[in-house]
Amino acid sequence: MRVHHIDFKYEYLGIPQFAALWFTENLVKIRERLSCSYMSNAKWRKLFSVVNENNVQFTHCQWKLVNETDPKLGHLPNFDSLGEYYVGDCGALNGPFDFELIEWLFIPTSIGYKPYEGSPTIYNTQSVQHLIEQLNVLGEFEFTSDDEGLKIFGYKP
């Protein structure tokens, strides 16, 4: 029965059943390292709903996944890019990933880039204040914020 569930769940990724089982077993080990879980699939969907309902576009963010060493750069997905239990297109990876893999999501307030080699750094800003206010109203999210940005936690050690 459990194997059938794994097969169904990872079917959308095209992952064979044996790989899905290996992945699930390793995810359990990773999650043991992260003692506090703060998010569920419904809460991640609610977060992205708040962003989309307010027509706020965060073109830059960092996704830290529990099975990755380094954060991945991307953007917040449109609600259309969300599945029941996964994130679709967000620019961070080459394919969808499960909500349960999100260790944290960081939305920076300032993004620096150089349009060409040797040019001065140009900074774009993203205001996270309205999102912080919305999260405080909902009161269901574990997050920190400072001058650098907003970090929403799926897990903490």
C-alpha positions, 0 to 999 in steps of 0.5 A, spaced: 500 500 500 505 504 501 509 503 495 502 504 491 502 511 495 509 513 493 508 511 486 502 515 485 505 521 489 512 521 484 508 519 478 508 527 476 515 527 476 516 521 472 520 518 478 521 510 478 518 507 484 525 504 486 527 511 486 521 514 489 522 509 495 529 511 496 528 518 496 522 518 501 527 514 506 532 519 505 527 525 506 525 521 513 532 522 515 533 529 513 527 531 516 529 527 523 535 533 523 530 538 522 526 537 529 521 543 528 516 542 522 512 549 521 509 548 514 504 543 511 502 543 503 496 547 505 500 552 509 505 553 503 499 554 498 496 559 503 502 563 503 502 563 495 495 565 495 496 571 499 502 573 494 498 572 488 491 575 491 495 581 492 498 581 485 505 582 489 510 579 484 517 577 487 522 576 482 527 574 486 527 569 492 532 563 494 529 556 495 533 552 501 531 545 500 532 540 505 536 535 500 540 541 497 546 544 500 546 550 497 539 555 496 537 555 489 535 562 486 528 563 483 522 567 484 515 566 487 510 561 483 504 563 480 498 560 483 497 556 477 504 553 478 502 549 484 500 542 485 496 539 491 503 538 494 508 541 489 511 547 486 511 547 479 515 553 475 519 557 480 525 558 476 529 554 482 530 547 479 529 544 472 522 541 475 517 541 480 518 539 487 514 537 493 512 543 498 515 538 504 522 539 501 522 546 502 527 548 508 526 555 508 524 561 503 528 567 503 525 574 499 530 579 499 529 586 499 534 588 495 537 585 489 544 587 486 546 585 479 551 587 474 548 588 467 555 587 464 562 585 466 566 591 469 559 595 470 557 598 477 552 594 481 545 596 480 540 594 485 533 593 485 528 593 491 522 588 493 518 591 498 516 585 503 512 589 508 505 588 505 507 580 505 509 581 513 503 584 515 499 579 511 503 573 515 502 577 521 494 577 520 494 570 518 498 568 524 500 561 522 507 562 519 514 561 522 518 567 519 523 572 521 525 579 517 530 584 517 533 589 513 535 584 508 529 581 507 523 575 509 525 568 511 519 563 511 521 557 515 518 550 513 523 547 518 528 549 523 533 544 526 
